[in-house]
């Protein structure tokens, strides 16, 4: 293996340094401090970006009007094009070193790393008083989502998850139509995506590859379990591996289920269950289905003129991926593809059926009716990223939240990763009862165990197939579930404490 570059700092002191600084003064973004040579809030933010070889580069394309002062990526070859484009920005491999050295010069952070590092990078930025734009899925686990929600509330920074459809007209219309009772009571929603478009359902590599020049594999691994580098993990294909990603469900549900979560005023599910093609220990399955049940609820906000301000009924939300789609409802137009930009959602109401694509795109009613519901959602005329910039420049007291502020994106992402959790616990063959407030599955018993396939043993020898699979040893279902809900991080990586 290639010898990895080591940081000049252990970073163990990082948390202590941040805590000491926070105790000594209130961190105020540099652009609101007069007389220090910084431009006023009506002008430019000083932005650092972490994970800039892929989606992070796309985010930066929307932020070129601002000051891009620092770039960080564990793979300098993959990020080379972005580094060249923003050649005045200071460059780092380790985000902790960047925070240490440039914390006072950074107002806001864009994070587009692998899923498993989202929470740790974002949480420390928030405790430093930095505004955060974080790619979807918000986090890798339920606990991490709850932590970011509470930290954002405590530190009063501007935040946004990178589910850009949240700023689009489709989500607005779906929400307004539902709240105006255009399709009546909704007790069932079906959703799907055509993902994965990356490899899933793969056996774990049996050997490691040489670490490419420019990549720090230790930093990429971060808080996850260390395993040998293999080109099947990086770049990009990490999405299909449980240590780093959340599979097709985690990737696309943040786009497809957002209008469901917002439009039906959801919060925590009460029940979850799932199934899939062959479930492996390390790699997400080729295809999945999940069902989340949400209790009856009273909308959090009442809108004048809306017909659905009263209590909403219990609703089942179904998810399909890997080529599986819901059955088309009666009256579906012959030949019309329900897949719109990578997937879609079907809201089954007592009066009508509402259909939309990914991002809530191009909603329509099966009856052909054109709704005329009152418009109460804020329309965003800039990009998803620039609306976040707008929020960063507003005071906490007068700030209008972004369309995917962590106060909403946090609970929403808990819904998404609960679906992933149900997939990984499917061998229990039971519906899981979920206590959302306490982040706990309540119907697991002490004697229940779970085991997972390590390797698909399918082979053909002299024309004869064998199907032997290698399995893990049985482990406590309670312990396995607890790890999925709240990960144990690899030393020395750690999260800030959960605010009270």
C-alpha positions as CSV (number, residue, x, y, z in Angstrom):
1,X,0.0,0.0,0.0
2,X,1.1,3.5,-0.6
3,X,2.3,5.2,2.5
4,X,-0.2,7.9,3.5
5,X,0.7,11.5,4.3
6,X,0.2,12.2,8.0
7,X,-1.1,15.4,9.3
8,X,1.3,17.6,11.3
9,X,-1.3,17.7,14.1
10,X,-3.0,14.8,15.9
11,X,-6.2,16.8,15.9
12,X,-7.1,15.4,19.3
13,X,-6.8,19.0,20.6
14,X,-9.3,20.2,18.0
15,X,-12.4,19.8,20.1
16,X,-10.8,21.3,23.2
17,X,-9.6,24.3,21.2
18,X,-13.1,24.9,19.8
19,X,-14.7,24.5,23.3
20,X,-12.2,27.0,24.8
21,X,-12.8,29.5,22.1
22,X,-16.6,29.2,22.4
23,X,-16.4,29.7,26.2
24,X,-14.4,32.9,25.8
25,X,-16.4,34.9,23.3
26,X,-19.4,34.8,21.1
27,X,-18.3,33.9,17.5
28,X,-19.8,36.5,15.1
29,X,-19.4,36.0,11.3
30,X,-16.7,38.2,10.0
31,X,-19.0,40.0,7.5
32,X,-21.1,41.6,10.3
33,X,-18.1,43.1,12.0
34,X,-17.4,46.6,10.9
35,X,-14.0,48.2,10.7
36,X,-12.1,44.9,10.0
37,X,-11.8,45.2,6.3
38,X,-14.7,42.9,5.5
39,X,-17.4,43.7,3.1
40,X,-20.9,44.4,4.5
41,X,-23.6,41.7,4.7
42,X,-25.2,42.9,1.5
43,X,-22.2,41.8,-0.4
44,X,-20.0,38.7,-0.1
45,X,-19.6,35.8,2.3
46,X,-16.2,34.1,2.9
47,X,-17.0,30.4,2.1
48,X,-15.0,27.3,2.6
49,X,-16.0,24.1,0.8
50,X,-15.2,20.5,1.9
51,X,-15.5,17.7,-0.6
52,X,-15.2,19.6,-3.9
53,X,-14.5,16.9,-6.6
54,X,-18.1,16.0,-7.3
55,X,-21.3,17.6,-6.1
56,X,-19.4,20.2,-4.1
57,X,-18.1,21.6,-7.4
58,X,-21.7,22.0,-8.6
59,X,-22.6,23.8,-5.4
60,X,-19.6,26.2,-5.9
61,X,-20.8,27.0,-9.4
62,X,-23.9,28.5,-7.8
63,X,-21.8,30.5,-5.3
64,X,-19.2,32.2,-7.6
65,X,-20.5,35.6,-6.6
66,X,-19.2,35.0,-3.1
67,X,-15.6,34.8,-1.8
68,X,-14.4,31.1,-2.0
69,X,-11.5,31.3,0.5
70,X,-10.7,27.7,1.2
71,X,-11.1,24.3,-0.4
72,X,-10.7,20.9,1.3
73,X,-10.7,17.4,-0.2
74,X,-9.1,14.1,0.8
75,X,-8.3,13.4,-2.8
76,X,-6.4,16.1,-4.5
77,X,-6.4,14.4,-7.9
78,X,-10.2,14.1,-7.9
79,X,-10.5,17.7,-6.8
80,X,-7.8,19.0,-9.1
81,X,-10.2,20.7,-11.5
82,X,-11.9,22.6,-8.7
83,X,-8.6,23.6,-7.2
84,X,-7.5,25.0,-10.6
85,X,-10.8,26.9,-11.1
86,X,-10.6,28.5,-7.6
87,X,-6.8,28.9,-7.5
88,X,-6.8,31.8,-5.0
89,X,-8.5,29.6,-2.3
90,X,-6.2,28.0,0.3
91,X,-6.2,24.2,-0.1
92,X,-6.4,21.5,2.5
93,X,-6.8,17.7,2.9
94,X,-7.9,17.8,6.6
95,X,-11.0,19.8,7.4
96,X,-9.9,20.0,11.1
97,X,-6.7,21.7,10.1
98,X,-8.6,24.1,7.9
99,X,-11.0,25.0,10.8
100,X,-8.0,25.5,13.1
101,X,-6.1,27.8,10.7
102,X,-8.9,29.6,9.0
103,X,-11.8,29.6,11.4
104,X,-11.7,33.3,12.0
105,X,-11.7,34.0,8.2
106,X,-14.6,31.8,7.3
107,X,-18.2,32.8,7.5
108,X,-19.9,29.7,6.0
109,X,-19.1,26.1,5.0
110,X,-20.3,24.0,2.1
111,X,-20.0,20.3,2.8
112,X,-20.3,17.6,0.0
113,X,-18.3,14.7,1.4
114,X,-19.4,11.1,1.7
115,X,-22.5,10.6,3.8
116,X,-20.7,9.1,6.8
117,X,-18.6,12.3,7.4
118,X,-21.5,14.8,7.0
119,X,-22.4,15.0,10.7
120,X,-18.9,15.3,12.2
121,X,-17.8,18.0,9.8
122,X,-21.1,20.0,10.0
123,X,-21.5,19.7,13.8
124,X,-18.1,21.2,14.5
125,X,-18.7,24.0,12.0
126,X,-22.0,24.9,13.7
127,X,-20.4,25.0,17.2
128,X,-17.9,27.5,15.7
129,X,-20.7,29.7,14.7
130,X,-20.4,29.0,10.9
131,X,-23.4,28.8,8.6
132,X,-23.6,25.4,6.9
133,X,-24.8,24.1,3.5
134,X,-24.8,20.3,3.8
135,X,-25.4,17.9,0.9
136,X,-28.1,15.2,1.2
137,X,-28.7,12.9,2.9
138,X,-28.1,15.2,5.8
139,X,-26.5,12.4,7.9
140,X,-25.8,8.7,8.0
141,X,-27.9,8.0,11.1
142,X,-30.9,9.1,13.1
143,X,-28.9,10.4,16.1
144,X,-26.7,12.5,13.8
145,X,-29.7,14.2,12.3
146,X,-31.2,15.0,15.7
147,X,-27.8,16.4,16.8
148,X,-27.6,18.8,13.8
149,X,-31.2,19.9,14.4
150,X,-30.5,20.8,18.0
151,X,-27.1,22.3,17.4
152,X,-28.5,24.6,14.7
153,X,-31.3,25.7,17.1
154,X,-28.7,26.4,19.8
155,X,-26.1,28.3,17.8
156,X,-28.6,30.1,15.5
157,X,-26.7,29.7,12.2
158,X,-28.2,29.6,8.8
159,X,-28.5,26.1,7.4
160,X,-29.7,24.2,4.3
161,X,-29.6,20.6,3.1
162,X,-28.7,20.1,-0.5
163,X,-32.0,18.8,-1.7
164,X,-32.4,21.5,-4.3
165,X,-35.9,20.6,-5.2
166,X,-37.0,22.0,-1.9
167,X,-36.6,25.5,-3.5
168,X,-38.6,24.5,-6.6
169,X,-42.2,25.2,-7.6
170,X,-43.2,21.5,-7.5
171,X,-42.8,21.2,-3.8
172,X,-44.7,24.5,-3.4
173,X,-47.7,23.3,-5.5
174,X,-47.8,19.8,-4.0
175,X,-47.9,21.3,-0.5
176,X,-50.6,23.8,-1.3
177,X,-52.8,21.4,-3.1
178,X,-52.7,18.9,-0.3
179,X,-53.3,21.5,2.4
180,X,-56.2,22.9,0.3
181,X,-57.9,19.4,0.3
182,X,-57.7,19.1,-3.5
183,X,-57.5,15.3,-3.3
184,X,-59.2,14.7,0.1
185,X,-57.8,12.6,2.9
186,X,-54.5,10.9,2.1
187,X,-53.8,7.6,3.9
188,X,-51.3,6.1,1.4
189,X,-48.4,7.4,-0.6
190,X,-46.2,5.4,-2.9
191,X,-42.8,6.5,-4.1
192,X,-39.9,5.1,-6.1
193,X,-36.6,5.9,-7.8
194,X,-34.8,4.3,-10.7
195,X,-31.5,4.3,-8.7
196,X,-29.1,2.8,-8.0
197,X,-27.0,3.8,-11.1
198,X,-23.9,2.8,-9.2
199,X,-22.9,-0.8,-8.1
200,X,-24.9,-2.3,-5.3
201,X,-25.4,-5.9,-4.1
202,X,-21.6,-6.6,-4.3
203,X,-19.5,-8.9,-2.2
204,X,-16.9,-7.2,-0.1
205,X,-13.5,-7.0,-2.0
206,X,-11.2,-9.8,-0.8
207,X,-8.0,-7.7,-1.4
208,X,-7.0,-4.1,-1.2
209,X,-5.7,-1.9,-3.9
210,X,-2.8,0.5,-3.8
211,X,-4.0,3.9,-2.5
212,X,-3.8,6.4,-5.4
213,X,-1.4,9.3,-5.3
214,X,-3.1,12.3,-3.8
215,X,-5.7,10.4,-1.7
216,X,-5.6,10.2,2.0
217,X,-7.6,7.0,2.7
218,X,-7.4,7.5,6.5
219,X,-9.1,10.9,6.2
220,X,-11.7,9.5,3.8
221,X,-12.5,6.8,6.2
222,X,-12.8,9.3,9.1
223,X,-15.1,8.0,11.8
224,X,-16.0,4.7,10.0
225,X,-14.3,1.4,10.5
226,X,-10.9,1.2,8.8
227,X,-10.8,-1.3,5.9
228,X,-8.3,-1.6,3.0
229,X,-8.7,0.8,0.1
230,X,-10.3,-0.5,-3.0
231,X,-11.3,1.3,-6.2
232,X,-14.9,0.0,-5.8
233,X,-15.3,2.4,-2.9
234,X,-13.8,5.6,-4.3
235,X,-14.5,7.9,-6.1
236,X,-18.3,8.1,-6.2
237,X,-19.2,4.4,-5.7
238,X,-19.1,4.8,-1.9
239,X,-22.8,5.4,-2.0
240,X,-23.6,1.7,-2.2
241,X,-21.4,0.7,0.8
242,X,-23.0,0.8,4.3
243,X,-19.9,2.2,6.0
244,X,-19.9,5.3,3.8
245,X,-23.3,5.7,2.1
246,X,-27.0,5.0,2.5
247,X,-27.7,3.3,-0.8
248,X,-30.4,4.3,-3.3
249,X,-32.9,5.0,-0.5
250,X,-30.7,7.5,1.3
251,X,-29.5,9.1,-1.8
252,X,-32.8,9.7,-3.6
253,X,-35.5,9.8,-0.9
254,X,-34.2,13.2,0.2
255,X,-35.4,14.5,-3.2
256,X,-38.5,12.3,-3.8
257,X,-40.0,12.2,-0.3
258,X,-39.5,15.8,0.6
259,X,-42.9,17.0,-0.9
260,X,-44.4,14.0,1.0
261,X,-42.8,15.0,4.3
262,X,-43.7,18.7,3.9
263,X,-47.0,18.4,2.1
264,X,-48.4,15.9,4.7
265,X,-46.9,17.7,7.7
266,X,-45.0,14.6,8.9
267,X,-42.5,14.2,11.7
268,X,-41.5,10.8,13.2
269,X,-42.9,7.5,12.0
270,X,-44.4,5.1,14.5
271,X,-43.8,1.9,12.6
272,X,-41.3,0.7,10.0
273,X,-40.7,-2.4,7.9
274,X,-38.8,-3.3,4.8
275,X,-37.5,-6.0,2.5
276,X,-35.0,-6.2,-0.3
277,X,-33.0,-8.4,-2.7
278,X,-30.1,-10.2,-1.0
279,X,-29.0,-8.2,2.0
280,X,-25.3,-8.2,2.5
281,X,-23.3,-7.1,5.5
282,X,-21.3,-4.4,3.8
283,X,-23.1,-3.5,0.6
284,X,-26.6,-2.1,0.0
285,X,-28.9,-4.4,-1.9
286,X,-29.8,-4.2,-5.6
287,X,-33.4,-3.3,-4.8
288,X,-35.4,-2.4,-1.7
289,X,-39.0,-1.7,-0.5
290,X,-39.9,0.0,2.7
291,X,-43.1,1.1,4.5
292,X,-43.2,3.9,7.1
293,X,-46.4,4.6,9.1
294,X,-47.0,8.1,10.4
295,X,-49.7,8.8,13.1
296,X,-52.6,11.1,12.8
297,X,-51.5,14.7,13.5
298,X,-52.6,18.3,13.6
299,X,-50.6,20.6,11.2
300,X,-47.9,22.5,12.9
301,X,-48.9,25.7,11.1
302,X,-52.4,26.9,10.3
303,X,-52.8,28.7,7.0
304,X,-55.7,31.1,6.4
305,X,-58.0,29.9,3.7
306,X,-56.6,26.3,3.7
307,X,-59.2,23.5,4.0
308,X,-56.9,21.0,5.6
309,X,-56.0,22.7,8.9
310,X,-57.8,20.1,10.9
311,X,-56.3,16.8,12.1
312,X,-54.8,14.7,9.3
313,X,-55.2,10.9,9.3
314,X,-52.6,8.2,9.8
315,X,-50.7,7.6,6.5
316,X,-48.5,4.8,5.1
317,X,-45.6,5.9,3.0
318,X,-44.1,3.2,0.7
319,X,-40.7,3.3,-1.0
320,X,-39.3,1.2,-3.9
321,X,-36.0,1.3,-5.7
322,X,-33.7,-0.9,-7.9
323,X,-36.2,-1.1,-10.8
324,X,-39.3,-1.8,-8.7
325,X,-42.2,0.7,-9.1
326,X,-45.7,0.9,-7.6
327,X,-48.6,-0.5,-9.6
328,X,-50.2,2.2,-11.6
329,X,-53.6,3.4,-10.2
330,X,-56.8,2.9,-12.1
331,X,-57.3,5.5,-14.8
332,X,-53.6,5.9,-15.5
333,X,-53.0,7.3,-19.0
334,X,-51.8,4.5,-21.3
335,X,-48.1,4.8,-22.1
336,X,-47.3,7.6,-19.6
337,X,-44.1,6.9,-17.7
338,X,-44.4,7.6,-13.9
339,X,-40.6,8.2,-13.8
340,X,-40.0,11.9,-14.0
341,X,-36.3,12.9,-13.5
342,X,-35.4,9.7,-11.6
343,X,-38.5,8.7,-9.8
344,X,-41.8,10.0,-8.4
345,X,-44.5,9.9,-5.8
346,X,-48.2,9.0,-6.0
347,X,-50.5,10.4,-3.3
348,X,-53.7,8.4,-3.0
349,X,-56.5,10.6,-1.8
350,X,-60.2,10.0,-1.1
351,X,-61.2,12.5,-3.8
352,X,-58.4,12.3,-6.4
353,X,-54.8,11.1,-6.9
354,X,-51.8,13.4,-7.1
355,X,-48.6,12.5,-8.9
356,X,-45.3,14.3,-9.0
357,X,-41.7,13.5,-10.1
358,X,-38.4,13.8,-8.3
359,X,-38.1,17.1,-6.5
360,X,-41.9,17.3,-6.6
361,X,-41.5,18.1,-10.3
362,X,-44.5,18.8,-12.5
363,X,-47.4,17.7,-10.2
364,X,-50.7,16.7,-11.7
365,X,-54.0,15.2,-10.7
366,X,-55.2,11.9,-12.2
367,X,-58.7,13.4,-12.7
368,X,-57.2,16.0,-15.0
369,X,-58.4,18.8,-12.8
370,X,-56.2,21.9,-12.5
371,X,-56.2,23.0,-8.8
372,X,-56.5,26.6,-7.8
373,X,-55.3,26.5,-4.3
374,X,-54.1,29.6,-2.5
375,X,-50.3,30.2,-2.6
376,X,-48.8,30.4,0.9
377,X,-45.3,28.9,0.3
378,X,-42.4,31.4,-0.2
379,X,-41.2,31.4,-3.8
380,X,-37.5,31.4,-4.3
381,X,-36.2,33.4,-7.3
382,X,-32.5,32.6,-6.9
383,X,-30.8,29.2,-6.6
384,X,-31.1,26.8,-3.6
385,X,-27.5,27.7,-2.7
386,X,-28.0,31.5,-3.1
387,X,-31.1,31.4,-0.9
388,X,-28.9,30.0,1.8
389,X,-26.5,32.9,1.2
390,X,-29.4,35.2,1.7
391,X,-30.2,33.6,5.0
392,X,-26.6,33.7,6.1
393,X,-26.6,37.5,5.8
394,X,-29.8,38.0,7.9
395,X,-29.7,38.3,11.7
396,X,-31.0,35.3,13.6
397,X,-33.9,37.4,14.9
398,X,-35.0,38.4,11.5
399,X,-33.9,35.5,9.4
400,X,-36.3,33.8,7.0
401,X,-35.3,30.1,7.1
402,X,-34.2,28.4,3.9
403,X,-36.5,25.9,2.2
404,X,-34.5,23.0,3.7
405,X,-33.3,24.5,7.0
406,X,-32.1,21.9,9.5
407,X,-35.2,22.5,11.7
408,X,-37.1,20.7,8.8
409,X,-34.3,18.8,7.1
410,X,-33.2,17.1,10.4
411,X,-36.5,15.5,11.2
412,X,-37.0,14.7,7.5
413,X,-33.7,13.0,7.2
414,X,-34.6,10.9,10.3
415,X,-37.5,9.6,8.2
416,X,-35.1,8.7,5.3
417,X,-32.5,6.9,7.4
418,X,-35.3,5.1,9.3
419,X,-36.2,3.5,6.0
420,X,-32.5,2.4,5.7
421,X,-32.6,1.1,9.2
422,X,-35.7,-1.0,8.5
423,X,-33.9,-2.5,5.4
424,X,-31.0,-3.6,7.6
425,X,-33.2,-5.1,10.3
426,X,-35.5,-6.9,7.9
427,X,-34.4,-10.4,8.9
428,X,-36.2,-9.9,12.2
429,X,-39.4,-10.5,10.2
430,X,-41.5,-8.0,12.2
431,X,-42.8,-4.5,12.0
432,X,-40.6,-2.2,14.0
433,X,-42.3,0.0,16.6
434,X,-40.5,3.4,16.7
435,X,-40.4,5.9,19.5
436,X,-39.2,8.9,17.6
437,X,-38.8,11.3,20.5
438,X,-36.4,8.9,22.3
439,X,-34.9,7.5,19.1
440,X,-35.6,3.9,20.1
441,X,-37.2,0.7,18.7
442,X,-39.5,-0.4,21.5
443,X,-40.5,-3.9,20.4
444,X,-37.1,-5.6,20.3
445,X,-36.6,-8.4,22.9
446,X,-33.4,-9.3,24.8
447,X,-33.3,-12.8,23.2
448,X,-33.7,-11.6,19.5
449,X,-30.6,-11.9,17.4
450,X,-29.7,-10.9,13.9
451,X,-27.2,-12.2,11.3
452,X,-26.3,-11.0,7.9
453,X,-24.8,-12.5,4.7
454,X,-21.1,-11.7,4.5
455,X,-20.7,-13.1,1.0
456,X,-22.9,-14.4,-1.7
457,X,-21.5,-17.8,-2.3
458,X,-23.1,-18.5,-5.7
459,X,-20.7,-20.5,-7.9
460,X,-20.9,-22.7,-11.0
461,X,-18.6,-25.7,-11.2
462,X,-18.8,-28.1,-14.2
463,X,-22.1,-26.6,-15.0
464,X,-23.6,-27.2,-11.6
465,X,-24.5,-24.2,-9.4
466,X,-24.0,-24.0,-5.6
467,X,-25.7,-21.4,-3.4
468,X,-23.8,-21.5,-0.2
469,X,-23.7,-18.2,1.7
470,X,-21.3,-17.1,4.4
471,X,-23.1,-15.5,7.4
472,X,-22.0,-13.4,10.3
473,X,-22.4,-14.9,13.8
474,X,-25.7,-14.0,15.4
475,X,-25.6,-10.7,17.4
476,X,-28.0,-9.0,19.7
477,X,-30.7,-7.3,17.7
478,X,-30.9,-4.5,20.3
479,X,-27.2,-3.9,20.1
480,X,-27.2,-4.0,16.3
481,X,-30.1,-1.6,16.1
482,X,-28.4,0.8,18.6
483,X,-25.3,1.0,16.5
484,X,-27.4,1.8,13.4
485,X,-29.3,4.6,15.3
486,X,-26.1,6.1,16.9
487,X,-22.8,5.0,15.4
488,X,-19.7,4.3,17.5
489,X,-17.0,6.4,15.9
490,X,-13.4,5.3,15.3
491,X,-10.9,6.9,17.5
492,X,-10.0,9.8,17.7
493,X,-13.1,11.0,15.9
494,X,-16.0,12.3,18.0
495,X,-19.1,14.5,17.8
496,X,-20.1,17.4,20.0
497,X,-22.5,16.7,22.9
498,X,-26.2,16.7,22.2
499,X,-27.6,20.0,23.5
500,X,-30.1,19.6,26.3
